[in-house]
Amino acid sequence: MRLNHVIKYSSYTFLAKVIGTIALFLLNLYIAKISGAAVLGIFAIGTTFLSIVSVMSRLGVDSIAVKMAAPLHASKDYKALNIIKNKFLIIVISASIIISLLSLIIIYLLQINKWLEMEIVYVLTIFLMVLVPYNATQLIGELLKAIREPVVAAYVQSASIYIIAIILLFTSYHILNYKITSTLLTTIYGVATILSAFVALVLWSKFKPNIKFNEMSKKSSESLRQIIKESTPLLLVSALSMLMSWIDTIVLTAYVSYEDIGVYSIAVKVSLLISLVLFAVNSVSTPIISEFYNSNKYKELEFFVKKITGMLIVAVIPMAIILNQFSHEIMSIFGTEFEYGNEVLIVLVVGQVINVICGPVGYLLIMTNNQIKYRNNVIISSIANLLLNLWLIPIYGIMGAAIATTLSLVLLNFLSLYMVHAAFGFWTIGIPPRRTS
């Protein structure tokens, strides 16, 4: 029954994620066509910066949101669920404001010393101004997963902002006849972020469980201190995972042109099409993994994980073949200046394929109180990623970044795969055991 649930809702979540990915694809295609690779490169630097400060300011709270909120929803303790949701928001919003102010001070000190161009300063400033609504949107998405609304969560986290940005960009360029510069593009994205946060709040109000009048909580809610204490180890995991995702772009800024960064950012986004199915399955399966583990149903957990990993392998192979065989044609869609990124795309696809076929190893470790082991895996992989990028990018440019990213992603997944086997005695890849009656 649970597997049917995962198949059904993974399909819906996959569809929502596909819509979001198509919107992101169209947004980048639109920018590439009307502004070129240089503007796209500056925008990629800005979104990289937003991703990094966003992870830091969420303090790992988003990583434990499903883990802490899902059991409350399962036990129908909606009063406690509402209380802990408010505490999550207080922590994230407070941290976002503090980190925004500190980052602004650092940015303007760098600009005074001529280490940053004014164009980059403006872009980074706009992204910091929308950090609070951006983080609130991401947190609400995690809470929607906890209450078994993965499709809505996928829309909130992956589609809403890009769809709104496309509408605003189209209006600015075709109706108002504005020239789309990096500063105007960033402003448009900032407005889209604020509107997306409003959409997320509306959807949460619609789908959240209703609290009955005079309903009493069945258990005491965790204090702010307890939440931060549990989330802090995962902050390092989230920060290093994000650093692992974006260290290539950061190092590239020191060695290649904005145009090259724009080409590389497109190759990365196209390669992430492979991980769509993993995202969809993770969105649905993480609360179920937590329930199996907390109920000591380890055989059921093994059966469940191996089944969904098998589903992932079947789904990902055709996508990988298409991206490999038509890499040149796909990159040329964005313009002739993007065509030389086709080999970069192929290398990145290899890493994403291995990421998917290993199954939900990261979430499996996090949801089963093995987050310290996963954190250590991320630390090792992030260090390897940084060293490989520093070594390969000066020699091979964006191809070096692709090789470094792929090797470090493979390392992370193989380490996590081994840790899952060490903790539970099974590999996520393999024939599932017979189901217990």
N, C-alpha and C positions, 0 to 999 in steps of 0.2 A: 504493500500500500504506500509506504513511504517512497519507494523507488518510483512508483507511478506518479506520486506527488512531485518528485524532483523532475521527472521527464516533462510533466505537464507545465509546471511553473518555470522550469529552465527554458522551455520553448518560448513562453511568453516573455521572460526576462531577456532571453537572447534577442527576441524581436525588438524589445525596447532599446537594448544596447545597440542593435544594428541601426535603429533609427538615429540614435545619438552619434554613432560612428559615421553614418552617412552625412549627418549634419556637420560634424567636424571635418570630414573629407571635403564637403562642398564649401565650407567656410575657408579652408586652406586653399582650395582650388580657386575660389573667387578672389582671395587676396593675391595669389600668385598671378592670376590673369590681369588684374587691374592695377597692381602695384609692383610686382616683380619679386625676385628672390631676396633682394636686400631688405625691403620692408618686412617680408616674411621672416627673415633672419633676426631682425631686431625684435619683432613680436615674439619669436620663439625664446629669445633671451628673457623677455619680460614674463612670459608664462612659466619659464623655468624658475625664475625668481619667486613668482607667486606660489608655485608648488612647494618650494623649499620653506619659505616663511610660514606657509599654511600648515605644513606638517609640524614644524616646531611649535607653533602657537596652539595647536590642538592638544599638545601634551600627551598624546597617546590615548586620549579619551575616546576618540572615534574607534580605536582598535578594540576597546573593551565594551563598547556600547551594546553590541549584539550579545556578547557573553553575559553581561549583567542584566540586560533588559529582557532577553528572550525567556529566561525562566519565570520572570514575573508575569509576562504575558501568558505563558503556558499554564501557570497556576491561577490565572485570571485575577491577579492582584493588581488591578488597574490603578488604584490609589498610589501604591508604591512605585509603579511604572511612571506615573505622572511626576512624582516627587523627584525620582532619579533623573528624569529627562530635564527638569528644570535645573538640577544641580550640574548636569553635563553642560548645559548652555551657559550657566554662570561662569564655570571654569574656562570654557573655550572663548567666550566673548571677552572676559577680563584679560586673559593671556594674549588674545589677538590685539587688543588696544595697546598693551604694554610693548609688545614686540614691534608693532607698527611705529610707535613713537621712537623707540630705540633705533630701528632700522632707518627711519627718516634722518635722524641725527648723523648716523654713520654715512649715509649716502651724500648728504650735503657737505660733510667734512671731506669726503673723497672728491667731490666736485670742486670745492675751494682749492684743493691741492692739484687740480687739473688731471686727476686720475680717472674721471668719468666725463664723457661728453654730455652736454646739456640735454640732447635728445634722449639719451639713455636715462638720465636723471628724471626727466618728465615721465617717461614710460614706467619706471620703477615706482615713482611717487603715486601715480594713478592706481597701480596694482595694490599698493599698501593701503590706499584709501578705501578699497573695497574688500579688504581682508576679512573684516567682521561678517558681512553678508555671505561671502564665499565659504567661510568656515561653518557658518550656521547651516547653509545648504547641505554641505557634506555630512554634518552631524545628523541632520534630520533624515537624510538618506539612510544612514546606518540604523536609526531608530525605526524607520519603515521596514527595514529587513527584519528587525527583531520582532515586529508584530505581524510577520508573515505577509508583507506586501512588497515582495522583491521587484515586481514589475514597475510599480510606482517609484520605488527606490532607484531603479535603473534610469527611469526617465528624469528624476530629480537630479541625480548625480552625473548623468552622462549625456543627456539630450537637451534639457531645457535651455541652458545657457547658450548653446551653439545655435539652436533654432532662433532664439531671440536675437542673437548677434547677427545672424544672416539677414533677418528682417530689417534691422537697424542699418546694416551696411548697405543693403540694397536701396533703402530709402535715401541714405546720405549720398550715394554715388549716382543713382539713376534719376531720382526725383529732385533732390536738392543740388545736384551737380557739384558736389564737393570733390576735391582731389584727395584721395585716400593716402595720407601720410602715416608714418608710424605713430605719431602723437594722436591723430584723429582716430586711428584704428584702436589704439589703447583706450581712448575715451569711450568709444562705442562698446568695447568689451566690458569696460567698467559699468556702464549703464545696464548692459545685459546681465551682469552679475547681480546687481541690485534687484532687477526685475525677477530674475530667477529665484532669488531668496524669498521674494514675496509669493511666488508660485509655490515654492516648497512649503511655506507656512500654511497656505490655503489647502494644499493637499494633505498635510498632516492633520489639520482641523477636520477634514472630511473623513479620513480613514482611521484616526486614533480611536481606541476603545472608549466608550462612554463610561464615565464614573457615576455610579448611582449616588443619589442623595444620602448623606450620612454614612457612606461606605467607609469602613475602617480597613487600614492596611493589615495584611496577614503577617507581615514581618517588618522589623525595623529597617529603615532605609540606610544605606551607607552614607557616612559623613563625607563632606568635601575632602577632608584629609585622607580618608580611606580610599576614595576614588582616585585621588592623585597618586597615592602610594601604589595602588595596583596598576595604574596606567603608565607610571613613569618608566618601568622597564620596557614597555612597548613603545614609548616615545623614541627610545634609541633605535628600536627595530624599524619604526616608521621613518625616522629621519634617515637612517642608513639605507633603507629600501629606496627612499626618494632620491637620496644622494647617488645611489647606484643607478637609478634611472636617468639622472640628469648630469652626472659628473662629466659625461662625454661632451655635452653642450657647453658646460662651464670651461673645460679645458680647451675646447675648440675656439672659444672667443679669444684666446691668447695667441693662436697660431694660424687661423684661417679667416677669410673674409666673411662679411655678413651674408653674401650670396651663397657661399659654401654651407654656412649654418642653415640657411633656408632650405637648400637641397637636402641636407642631412635630416632636418626636422620632418620633411615630407616622407622620406624613406622610413623613418622611425614610426610615424603615424600609420603608414600603410602596413608595415610589418605587424603592428598591433592588432590588425584584423584577425590574426591567428588566435590571439588570446581572448577573443570575444566569447567563445564557448566556455572557456575556463571561468571568466567573470560571471557568466550567467549561472553556471552550476554552483560556483562558490556562494553566490547571493542566496540561493535556495538551500544549499546543503549545510552551511555553517551552523544554523540553529539545531539541525537534526543531529549533526556530529556531537554538538554539546550535550544534547539530550541523551544520546546513546552512552556517552562517556560518563555522565553524571548518574546514569542508571546502572552502570557497571555491565552494560550489554556489549561486551567486547567482540563476540562472534558476529553479532548483528552489525557492529561498527565496521569490522573487516569486510563483510559481505557488501555493505553499502558503499564503502570507499572504493573497492575494486570494481564494482559495477559502474559507478559513475566515471571512474578513470577509463574503463573500457569504452564508455559512451564518448568520452573526450577524444580518444584515439581515433575512433571511427569518423568523428566529425571533422577532425583537423587535417587529416591526410589530403582530401581533395582540395581544400583551401590552399595548402602549402604547394601542391603541384601547380595550381593555377598561378599563384604569385611568382613561382620560380620560372615557369615557362613564358610568362608574359610580363616579366619585370620591366623590360625596356618600354613596352607599349604603355604600361601603367604609369611609369614615371613621366612619359612624354605627354600624358594628359594635362599635366600642370604647365607645360611649355617646353620649348626646346632647351632652355637653360637648365632644366631639371633632368634631362635624359641621362647624363653621365652618372647619375646616382643609382642606376639599375643594379650594378654589382653590389653596391652597399646594401640595397634592399634584400638581395639574395642571402647575404651573410646574416643580416638581422632576422630574417625569416627562420633560419636554422635554429637560432637561439630560442625563438618563440615556440617553435615546434617542440623542442625538448622541454621547455617550460610547461607546456600543456600536457604532454604525454606522461609526465611524472605525476600528474594528478594534483589534488589540493593539499600538497604536503605542508605548505606553510600554514594554512588555516587549520589543518589537522593538529599540528603542534601547538598552535596558539589556543585552540579551543579545548585542549586536553591538559592544560597546566604545564605544558612544555615550552612556554614562551621564552624561557631563558636559553634553552638549547637553540631555538630558532634565532634568537638575538645573536648568539655566538656565531651561527652560520652566516648571518647577514654581515656581521663585523668582518669576518674573514673574507667574504666575497667582495665587500665594499673596498677593503684595502687592496685586494687583488685588482679590482676594477680601476681604482685610482692609479696604481702603479703601471698597469697595462696602458691606460690612456696617456699617461705622461711619457711612456716609452714609445708607443706606436704612433700617436698623433703627429709629433714633429717629423716623423719619417714618411708616413703614409696618408696624412690628412684625415679626411672623413672616413676613408676605408679603415684606417687604424682605429678610429673610434668605434666603428661597427665590429671589428674583430675583438676589441677589448670588451665591449658590452656583451657580446655573445659568449665569450669564454667565461666571464664572471657570472653570467646568468646560468650557464650550465653548471658551474661550480656550486652555486647556491642550491640548485635543485638536487644535485647528486648528494650533497651533504645532508640536505633535509630528508631525502629519500632514505639515506642510511639511518638517520636519527629516528625516523618513524619505525623502521625495522627494529632498531635497538629498543625502542620503548614498547612496542606492541607485538613484535615477533612476526610481522608480515610486511610484504612489499605491496605498495599501492598498485603496482603493475603485476597482473597475474590472474589466474583463474580463481574466482571467489569460492569460498567454502560453501557447503550445503547450508541452506537456511535452517535455523532451529525452529521447531514447531512451537 
